[in-house]
């Protein structure tokens, strides 16, 4: 089979991405494919790579059961995969069964989708799940998080490689490509794709943001500029992460499977943001690590600023947050964080 037409250089971009991140050593990958132009384009690029390098590729489609057409759309993706006539490229449909909530439906459907795919990948020993998030998605994510009052970490946008859990990574090789480029790629390579009408429903927030972004682009706030801004914020976040690890190392007193003890007097000498991030790091490492969304930032800020404002730490009362118990040994100014017993 000849390689797909690649006048936009997207095949090479994905191939370079795989090599840059050391993913070419893996036996194979999975890719999430809804049947839309973004995921169909990515799946085709990965199929080309799988055929060229004799790798396994599992194309995963999740049928949420939210639209009557969804089952047929999954079958369409399956038929497209079967057209390769290559046993290294396979298709798997996963079905979201059970109760479908009326409130926050799209958010819960997204969570269910990733949980289903993560479970499948773990069962089949697949460490990397590719998804087709692109530059326009990055711009919408920036605006979405800005509207929710996100801090610097949230505004840094989506990472190109991000751990989902202890076993699987979410891999996004197309964050520099636009939606328009991916549609053009599908047209040039005659790839079939469908348009999900829920992407246009104004009762959902992301379609509303998409419409608002069209207005913002007229004022110069394009997807490209939002992506550049997110990239600059990401650099700042990465620098803060290094400083936080250093501060954690200096503040560290002791650790075991159930607790961490930190020198609070040292943390008080650090910049406020760094000390705050140390607390976030401890909760992440010791607390509810199975949560997809973690502890709400406002809750951590409430605890941290209560600590930061205290002159007499003996007055601090034990508090629980993120399945961690916070207490003070006022005799030596140590902050003790213990894992809450189930």
C-alpha positions as CSV (number, residue, x, y, z in Angstrom):
1,X,0.0,0.0,0.0
2,X,1.3,3.4,-0.9
3,X,1.6,6.1,1.7
4,X,-1.1,8.7,2.0
5,X,-0.8,12.1,0.2
6,X,0.9,14.4,2.7
7,X,1.2,17.8,1.1
8,X,0.7,19.4,4.5
9,X,3.5,17.4,6.1
10,X,1.3,16.0,8.7
11,X,2.4,12.4,8.2
12,X,6.0,13.5,8.8
13,X,5.0,15.6,11.7
14,X,3.4,12.6,13.4
15,X,6.3,10.3,12.5
16,X,8.8,12.8,13.9
17,X,6.7,13.2,17.1
18,X,6.7,9.4,17.6
19,X,10.5,9.3,17.3
20,X,11.0,12.4,19.5
21,X,9.1,10.9,22.4
22,X,10.7,7.5,22.0
23,X,7.4,5.9,21.1
24,X,8.8,4.0,18.1
25,X,10.1,1.4,20.6
26,X,6.6,0.4,21.5
27,X,5.0,-2.7,19.8
28,X,1.9,-0.7,19.0
29,X,-0.6,2.0,19.9
30,X,-4.2,2.6,20.3
31,X,-6.0,5.6,18.7
32,X,-9.4,7.0,19.7
33,X,-11.6,7.4,16.6
34,X,-15.1,8.9,16.7
35,X,-15.4,9.0,12.9
36,X,-15.0,12.7,12.7
37,X,-12.4,14.3,10.4
38,X,-9.8,14.9,13.2
39,X,-9.6,11.4,14.5
40,X,-10.0,9.8,11.0
41,X,-7.0,11.9,9.8
42,X,-4.9,10.8,12.8
43,X,-5.9,7.2,12.4
44,X,-4.9,7.2,8.8
45,X,-1.5,8.7,9.6
46,X,-0.9,6.1,12.3
47,X,-2.0,3.3,10.0
48,X,0.6,4.4,7.5
49,X,3.2,4.4,10.2
50,X,2.0,1.0,11.5
51,X,2.2,-0.5,8.0
52,X,5.7,1.0,7.3
53,X,7.2,-0.1,10.6
54,X,5.2,-3.3,11.1
55,X,3.5,-2.1,14.3
56,X,0.1,-3.0,15.8
57,X,-2.6,-0.4,15.8
58,X,-5.9,-0.7,17.6
59,X,-8.5,1.8,16.4
60,X,-11.0,2.3,19.3
61,X,-14.5,3.8,18.9
62,X,-16.7,4.4,21.9
63,X,-20.4,4.2,21.3
64,X,-22.0,6.4,24.0
65,X,-25.5,5.4,23.0
66,X,-26.6,9.1,23.1
67,X,-27.6,9.2,19.5
68,X,-29.4,6.6,17.4
69,X,-26.7,7.0,14.7
70,X,-23.8,6.2,17.0
71,X,-23.8,2.4,16.5
72,X,-23.8,2.8,12.7
73,X,-21.0,5.3,12.9
74,X,-18.9,2.8,14.9
75,X,-19.6,0.2,12.2
76,X,-18.5,2.7,9.5
77,X,-15.1,3.2,11.3
78,X,-14.8,-0.6,11.6
79,X,-15.5,-1.0,7.8
80,X,-12.8,1.6,7.1
81,X,-10.3,-0.2,9.2
82,X,-11.1,-3.5,7.5
83,X,-10.3,-2.0,4.2
84,X,-6.6,-2.0,5.1
85,X,-6.8,-5.9,5.0
86,X,-3.9,-5.9,7.4
87,X,-4.1,-7.9,10.6
88,X,-1.8,-5.4,12.3
89,X,-4.6,-2.8,12.2
90,X,-7.7,-3.7,14.1
91,X,-10.9,-2.1,15.3
92,X,-12.6,-2.3,18.7
93,X,-16.0,-0.7,19.6
94,X,-16.6,0.0,23.3
95,X,-20.1,0.7,24.6
96,X,-21.0,3.0,27.4
97,X,-23.9,1.1,29.0
98,X,-26.2,2.0,31.9
99,X,-27.7,5.2,33.1
100,X,-27.1,8.4,31.2
101,X,-27.3,11.4,33.5
102,X,-29.1,14.6,32.4
103,X,-26.8,17.0,34.2
104,X,-23.3,17.6,32.9
105,X,-23.9,14.9,30.3
106,X,-21.0,15.8,27.9
107,X,-18.5,15.9,30.8
108,X,-19.6,12.6,32.2
109,X,-19.7,11.0,28.7
110,X,-16.1,12.2,28.2
111,X,-15.0,10.7,31.5
112,X,-16.8,7.4,30.7
113,X,-15.1,7.4,27.2
114,X,-11.6,7.7,28.7
115,X,-12.3,5.2,31.5
116,X,-13.5,2.6,28.9
117,X,-10.5,3.1,26.7
118,X,-8.1,3.1,29.7
119,X,-9.6,-0.2,30.9
120,X,-9.2,-1.7,27.4
121,X,-5.7,-0.5,27.0
122,X,-4.6,-1.9,30.4
123,X,-6.2,-5.2,29.6
124,X,-4.4,-5.4,26.3
125,X,-1.1,-3.9,27.6
126,X,-1.2,-0.8,25.5
127,X,0.6,2.1,27.1
128,X,-0.1,4.9,24.7
129,X,-3.5,6.1,23.5
130,X,-3.4,8.6,20.7
131,X,-6.1,11.3,20.5
132,X,-6.7,13.9,17.7
133,X,-6.8,17.1,19.7
134,X,-5.6,19.9,17.5
135,X,-4.8,23.6,17.7
136,X,-8.4,24.7,17.7
137,X,-9.1,22.3,20.6
138,X,-6.2,23.8,22.4
139,X,-7.6,27.3,21.9
140,X,-11.1,26.2,23.1
141,X,-9.5,24.5,26.2
142,X,-7.7,27.8,27.0
143,X,-10.9,29.8,26.8
144,X,-12.9,27.1,28.7
145,X,-10.4,27.0,31.5
146,X,-10.2,30.8,31.6
147,X,-14.0,31.0,32.0
148,X,-13.7,28.6,34.9
149,X,-11.1,30.8,36.7
150,X,-8.2,28.3,36.1
151,X,-4.7,29.2,37.3
152,X,-1.5,29.1,35.4
153,X,-1.4,25.3,35.2
154,X,-4.8,25.1,33.6
155,X,-4.1,27.9,31.1
156,X,-1.0,26.0,30.0
157,X,-3.4,23.9,28.0
158,X,-3.1,20.3,27.0
159,X,0.2,18.5,27.1
160,X,1.3,16.5,24.0
161,X,2.1,13.5,26.2
162,X,0.2,13.3,29.5
163,X,-0.2,10.4,32.0
164,X,-3.8,9.4,32.4
165,X,-3.2,6.9,35.1
166,X,-0.3,4.7,36.4
167,X,-0.4,2.6,33.2
168,X,-1.5,4.7,30.2
169,X,-0.5,7.9,28.5
170,X,-2.7,10.2,26.5
171,X,-0.7,11.2,23.4
172,X,-1.6,14.3,21.3
173,X,0.7,14.7,18.2
174,X,-1.6,17.2,16.4
175,X,-1.7,20.2,18.7
176,X,0.1,22.3,16.2
177,X,-2.3,21.4,13.3
178,X,-5.6,23.2,12.7
179,X,-9.0,21.7,12.2
180,X,-9.0,23.1,8.6
181,X,-5.7,21.3,7.9
182,X,-7.2,18.0,9.1
183,X,-10.3,18.3,7.0
184,X,-8.1,19.1,4.0
185,X,-6.1,16.0,4.7
186,X,-9.2,13.9,4.8
187,X,-10.4,15.3,1.4
188,X,-7.0,14.9,-0.3
189,X,-6.8,11.2,0.9
190,X,-10.5,10.6,0.3
191,X,-11.1,9.6,3.9
192,X,-14.8,9.1,4.9
193,X,-15.8,11.1,8.0
194,X,-19.0,12.1,9.8
195,X,-19.9,15.3,11.6
196,X,-21.4,14.9,15.1
197,X,-24.4,17.3,15.4
198,X,-23.8,17.5,19.2
199,X,-20.7,19.6,18.4
200,X,-23.0,22.4,17.2
201,X,-25.6,22.3,20.0
202,X,-25.6,25.6,21.8
203,X,-26.8,24.1,25.1
204,X,-23.3,22.7,25.5
205,X,-20.4,25.0,26.5
206,X,-17.8,24.1,24.0
207,X,-20.0,24.8,20.9
208,X,-20.8,28.2,22.5
209,X,-17.1,28.9,23.0
210,X,-16.4,27.8,19.4
211,X,-18.9,30.4,18.2
212,X,-17.4,33.0,20.6
213,X,-13.9,32.2,19.3
214,X,-15.0,33.2,15.8
215,X,-15.8,36.7,17.1
216,X,-12.5,36.8,19.0
217,X,-10.6,35.9,15.8
218,X,-11.9,39.0,14.1
219,X,-10.1,41.0,16.8
220,X,-6.9,39.0,16.2
221,X,-7.2,36.5,19.0
222,X,-6.7,33.5,16.7
223,X,-6.2,29.8,17.6
224,X,-2.6,30.2,16.7
225,X,-2.1,33.1,19.1
226,X,-4.0,31.3,21.9
227,X,-1.8,28.2,21.3
228,X,1.4,30.4,21.5
229,X,0.1,31.9,24.8
230,X,-0.6,28.5,26.2
231,X,2.9,27.4,25.2
232,X,4.5,30.3,27.0
233,X,2.4,29.6,30.1
234,X,3.5,26.0,29.8
235,X,7.2,27.0,29.9
236,X,6.5,29.0,33.1
237,X,4.7,26.1,34.6
238,X,7.6,23.7,33.8
239,X,10.0,26.1,35.5
240,X,7.8,26.3,38.6
241,X,7.6,22.5,38.7
242,X,11.4,22.3,38.9
243,X,11.5,24.9,41.7
244,X,8.7,23.1,43.5
245,X,10.6,19.8,43.4
246,X,13.7,21.5,44.8
247,X,11.7,23.1,47.6
248,X,10.0,19.8,48.4
249,X,13.5,18.2,48.7
250,X,14.7,21.0,51.1
251,X,11.5,20.9,53.2
252,X,11.4,17.1,53.4
253,X,11.8,15.6,56.8
254,X,10.5,12.1,56.5
255,X,8.2,9.9,54.4
256,X,6.6,6.5,54.3
257,X,3.6,4.9,52.6
258,X,1.2,6.6,54.9
259,X,2.6,10.0,55.6
260,X,4.9,12.9,54.7
261,X,6.5,15.3,57.1
262,X,7.6,18.7,55.9
263,X,9.6,21.5,57.6
264,X,7.0,24.3,57.6
265,X,9.5,26.9,58.8
266,X,11.5,26.3,55.6
267,X,8.4,26.5,53.4
268,X,7.6,29.9,55.0
269,X,10.9,31.2,53.5
270,X,9.9,30.2,50.0
271,X,7.7,32.2,47.6
272,X,4.0,31.7,48.3
273,X,3.4,30.0,45.0
274,X,6.2,27.5,45.5
275,X,5.1,26.5,49.0
276,X,1.5,26.2,47.7
277,X,2.7,23.9,44.9
278,X,4.5,21.7,47.4
279,X,1.2,21.2,49.2
280,X,-0.5,20.3,45.9
281,X,2.4,17.9,45.1
282,X,1.9,16.1,48.4
283,X,-1.8,15.8,47.9
284,X,-1.3,14.4,44.4
285,X,1.3,11.9,45.5
286,X,-0.2,10.8,48.8
287,X,-3.9,11.4,48.5
288,X,-6.6,10.5,46.0
289,X,-4.4,9.6,43.0
290,X,-7.2,7.7,41.3
291,X,-9.3,10.8,40.8
292,X,-9.4,12.0,37.2
293,X,-9.9,15.6,38.2
294,X,-8.2,15.8,41.6
295,X,-9.1,18.1,44.4
296,X,-10.6,21.5,43.5
297,X,-8.0,24.2,43.5
298,X,-10.2,26.5,45.7
299,X,-10.2,23.9,48.4
300,X,-6.4,23.6,48.4
301,X,-6.1,27.4,48.4
302,X,-8.4,27.6,51.4
303,X,-6.3,25.2,53.4
304,X,-3.0,26.7,52.3
305,X,-3.9,30.3,53.0
306,X,-5.3,29.3,56.4
307,X,-1.8,27.8,57.2
308,X,0.1,30.7,55.6
309,X,-1.8,33.3,57.7
310,X,-1.3,31.5,61.1
311,X,1.2,33.0,63.6
312,X,0.5,30.4,66.3
313,X,0.5,27.1,64.6
314,X,-0.6,25.3,67.8
315,X,-4.0,26.6,67.1
316,X,-4.3,24.8,63.8
317,X,-6.9,22.1,63.9
318,X,-6.6,18.8,61.9
319,X,-8.2,19.0,58.5
320,X,-8.9,16.5,55.8
321,X,-8.5,17.2,52.1
322,X,-8.0,15.0,49.1
323,X,-8.0,11.9,51.4
324,X,-5.1,13.4,53.3
325,X,-5.1,14.5,57.0
326,X,-3.2,17.7,57.7
327,X,-1.8,18.4,61.2
328,X,1.0,20.2,62.9
329,X,3.7,19.2,65.3
330,X,4.1,22.7,66.8
331,X,7.1,21.8,68.9
332,X,9.3,21.6,65.8
333,X,7.1,23.4,63.2
334,X,6.6,20.3,61.1
335,X,3.6,19.9,58.8
336,X,2.4,16.3,58.9
337,X,0.3,15.0,56.0
338,X,-1.2,11.5,56.5
339,X,-3.1,9.3,54.2
340,X,-6.7,9.0,55.4
341,X,-7.6,5.4,56.2
342,X,-10.4,4.0,53.9
